[in-house]
Amino acid sequence: MKRGDLVKHPGGIRNVCDDMYAMGIVLGVRHPQNPAGEAQVEVLWHNKQSRLVYHSSQLEVISENR
C-alpha cells in the first residue's frame, strides 16, 4: 500500500454510510520500526473532510497508484 492508492474496507463498516467508506485515497503510510509491527495508513474518504488512520490489514487496495 502506498500514497495515492484507492482503498476500501473489505467488509464495509457496519451502521455507517456504505457510499462514504466504499472508496478512499491513501494520503500516507507510516511503516513501523519494529519488523513485527503493522503499517499505519492515513486515508481521506470520499465525501469526508477529516483524515483517519487505520492498520494496513483493515483496508483493501482497489486501485494502485502508478
Secondary structure, DSSP 8 states (H G I E B T S, - for coil): --TT-EEE-TT--TTS-TTTTS-EEEEEEE--SSTTS--EEEEEETT--SEEEEEGGG-EEEE---
